[in-house]
Amino acid sequence: MKNLECMEFTKEFSHEMAYMATQYDDLEHSDEQAIENAIYDELIEKKNDDEIMSEYCDFLTENGDESYMTEDEVFDFIESLPPIEAFRLGQFSDRIYSDLYDFYKFDGYGNIQGFTTAKVVREARSDSDFKKFMFEQIEDAVPVEWMDETMDEYIELLKKGY
């Protein structure tokens, strides 16, 4: 995963992640998932929208979900259709020639729906399966001792009422 190499698993970073993790749970429900969420948030903040889009589309494809298409991919698809089907898509789909949309996807009715980059990036950031996938990519690189120390500090912060 890109940007992992810029993360140093230091005591300071442990403190920061423990503090950030307090926003996810309370003492009764505390577990490593909160720390994983904090690390994910830190990683995702270091990525630009293009990197997030690329990784999210790869994730969707790998999991059998329909990925987002670029304008060129939509045009190629439409050109491969019989004329009557291409006409139907034009009647009931979002405007493909619009500057409003950056990506496209089929809705549940087989029509093309347009999305802005910002909307897809928001979707990626809030997708819990994508979070889990992203953390699994770096899980082996996170030192066990560091994770244990961070968990201990996280519990102490929760006990103090954070």
Secondary structure, DSSP 8 states (H G I E B T S, - for coil): -TTGGG----HHHHHHHHHHHTTT--GGG--HHHHHHHHHHHHHHTS-HHHHHHHHHHHHHHTT----B-HHHHHHHHHTS-HHHHHHHHHHS--TT-TT-SEEEE-TTS-EEEE-HHHHHHHHHH-HHHHHHHHHHHGGGS-HHHHHHHHHHHHHHHHTT-
